[in-house]
Amino acid sequence: MREHEVDLLPNRLNYDAAVFKGCTMNELLLIGAVSIGMTCVFFAIILQIIFGNFLYGVAFGFLVGGALTYCVCAVLERVRRGHEKGYLKQLLKKKLDESGLISSGVIRRNGVWMIGRKIK
């Protein structure tokens, strides 16, 4: 490439943009919905039993869910640091395959492969 030419190749168009702490918008929405939903339900039930008013639990659940979302995004940012784009997805598939919960479809075999025919 020449010195005065501008590189206009769109190399990053195939990837979603990082919005918050290295997470994309879809990841952030999923993390936020799950964490806020779980904490709101949990604290609403607990405070309904203790005080007889579940709305305090919902309000407190939103605060704790926001903090939990921040913490989960910080952990994901630390795990992804220094790795390629699909690292976290591959790591998750590998761990689930090792635990036997799902089959990832990836062949992990060490050894010599035969092609199934013999050369005479």
C-alpha positions as CSV (number, residue, x, y, z in Angstrom):
1,M,0.0,0.0,0.0
2,R,1.3,3.4,-0.8
3,E,2.0,6.0,1.8
4,H,-0.7,8.5,0.9
5,E,-3.5,6.1,0.2
6,V,-6.3,5.7,2.7
7,D,-7.3,2.2,3.7
8,L,-11.1,2.1,3.1
9,L,-11.7,-1.6,3.4
10,P,-14.5,-2.2,5.9
11,N,-12.9,-4.8,8.1
12,R,-15.2,-4.4,11.1
13,L,-18.6,-4.4,9.4
14,N,-19.2,-8.1,10.0
15,Y,-19.1,-7.6,13.8
16,D,-21.5,-5.9,16.2
17,A,-20.1,-2.8,17.9
18,A,-19.2,-3.0,21.6
19,V,-21.5,-0.8,23.5
20,F,-20.7,-1.2,27.2
21,K,-17.7,-2.9,28.8
22,G,-17.0,-4.9,25.6
23,C,-20.5,-6.3,25.3
24,T,-22.7,-5.7,22.3
25,M,-26.2,-4.3,22.5
26,N,-27.8,-7.8,22.2
27,E,-25.6,-9.2,24.9
28,L,-26.3,-6.3,27.2
29,L,-30.0,-6.5,26.7
30,L,-30.0,-10.3,27.4
31,I,-27.8,-9.9,30.5
32,G,-29.9,-7.0,31.8
33,A,-33.2,-8.7,31.2
34,V,-32.2,-11.9,32.9
35,S,-30.4,-10.3,35.9
36,I,-33.1,-7.7,36.5
37,G,-35.9,-10.2,36.0
38,M,-34.4,-12.7,38.4
39,T,-33.6,-10.1,41.1
40,C,-37.0,-8.5,40.9
41,V,-38.8,-11.8,41.3
42,F,-36.5,-12.9,44.1
43,F,-36.7,-9.7,46.1
44,A,-40.5,-9.2,45.4
45,I,-41.2,-12.6,46.9
46,I,-38.9,-12.1,49.9
47,L,-40.2,-8.6,50.7
48,Q,-43.8,-9.7,50.2
49,I,-43.3,-12.4,52.9
50,I,-41.5,-10.0,55.3
51,F,-43.3,-6.7,54.8
52,G,-46.4,-7.6,52.9
53,N,-45.5,-5.3,50.0
54,F,-43.9,-6.7,46.9
55,L,-43.3,-3.3,45.2
56,Y,-40.4,-2.6,47.5
57,G,-38.9,-5.8,46.3
58,V,-39.4,-4.9,42.7
59,A,-37.7,-1.5,43.2
60,F,-34.8,-3.0,45.1
61,G,-34.6,-5.8,42.4
62,F,-34.0,-3.1,39.7
63,L,-31.1,-1.6,41.7
64,V,-29.5,-5.0,42.4
65,G,-30.2,-6.2,38.9
66,G,-28.4,-3.1,37.4
67,A,-25.4,-3.8,39.6
68,L,-25.4,-7.5,38.7
69,T,-25.5,-6.5,35.0
70,Y,-22.5,-4.3,35.5
71,C,-20.6,-7.1,37.3
72,V,-21.4,-9.8,34.7
73,C,-20.3,-7.4,31.9
74,A,-17.1,-6.7,33.7
75,V,-16.4,-10.5,34.1
76,L,-17.1,-11.0,30.4
77,E,-14.8,-8.2,29.5
78,R,-12.0,-9.8,31.5
79,V,-12.6,-13.2,30.0
80,R,-12.5,-11.8,26.4
81,R,-9.5,-9.6,26.8
82,G,-6.8,-10.6,24.3
83,H,-8.8,-13.2,22.5
84,E,-10.5,-13.3,19.0
85,K,-14.1,-12.4,18.4
86,G,-15.7,-15.8,18.8
87,Y,-13.6,-16.9,21.8
88,L,-16.4,-16.8,24.4
89,K,-18.9,-18.8,22.3
90,Q,-16.3,-21.4,21.5
91,L,-15.3,-21.7,25.2
92,L,-18.9,-22.1,26.3
93,K,-19.5,-24.8,23.6
94,K,-16.3,-26.6,24.7
95,K,-17.3,-26.6,28.4
96,L,-20.8,-27.8,27.7
97,D,-19.5,-30.5,25.5
98,E,-17.0,-31.6,28.2
99,S,-19.8,-31.7,30.8
100,G,-22.0,-33.8,28.5
101,L,-24.9,-31.4,28.5
102,I,-24.8,-30.8,24.7
103,S,-22.8,-32.1,21.8
104,S,-20.9,-29.2,20.1
105,G,-20.3,-31.0,16.8
106,V,-16.6,-30.2,17.0
107,I,-14.3,-33.1,16.5
108,R,-11.6,-33.1,19.1
109,R,-9.4,-36.1,18.5
110,N,-5.6,-36.6,18.8
111,G,-4.0,-39.2,16.6
112,V,-3.5,-40.4,13.1
113,W,-6.4,-40.2,10.7
114,M,-7.1,-42.8,7.9
115,I,-8.8,-41.8,4.7
116,G,-10.5,-45.1,4.3
117,R,-8.7,-46.4,1.3
118,K,-5.4,-48.1,0.7
119,I,-2.9,-47.1,-2.0
120,K,-1.4,-50.1,-3.8
